[in-house]
């Protein structure tokens, strides 16, 4: 199984809502990532978890809250988002600290904040 | 700091033509990996090829080939005999082991017309 599964695929939320994005992989990867991608732009790294511990936070606003409850799951909790946060949110996983392996990406969650 | 530059924003070809995508990178690391990813309209980033900084041997894999020139910090990618299904955005990326960071170029949109 070489899949990274993200749910939901699409999400529309109001600025006062609380929602969560979910990501799951069963490849035994111990590094998991959240990326944000705006239209016609490259993915931008948000967070990196290595062995279930947060190792990188790229100065992401606190309205985005990541969580890694176990080695297979990664969540991104959303609260009080702004319309400019509308984007494609991509989850990825890889073997941590090893360059000779690619990151596997999910299909993403297309988020619209209204 | 790491940087990846894809000077071509969009390339349009007719089916069966060859397509070469340019990628230039900057890094102070002596050990690093370079990747090419394809992003079709569905959103998922699909791994295509990987090359480490110690191996400048250029290879061909099916219709894909790459030209890694460490002296000029370039990692170009060619699709031979393009097909309509090759239409997508292609990203060059540089991996830094410290922090498991993958830095993407701006992407090149390839449109293959029948």
Interface residues (C-beta under 8 A of the other chain):
Chain A: X31 X33 X40 X41 X42 X43 X45 X48 X50 X55 X56 X88 X90 X92 X94 X96 X97 X98 X99 X100 X102 X103 X104 X105 X106 X107 X108 X110
Chain B: X31 X32 X33 X35 X37 X42 X43 X44 X45 X46 X47 X50 X52 X91 X95 X97 X99 X100 X101 X102 X103 X104 X105 X106 X107
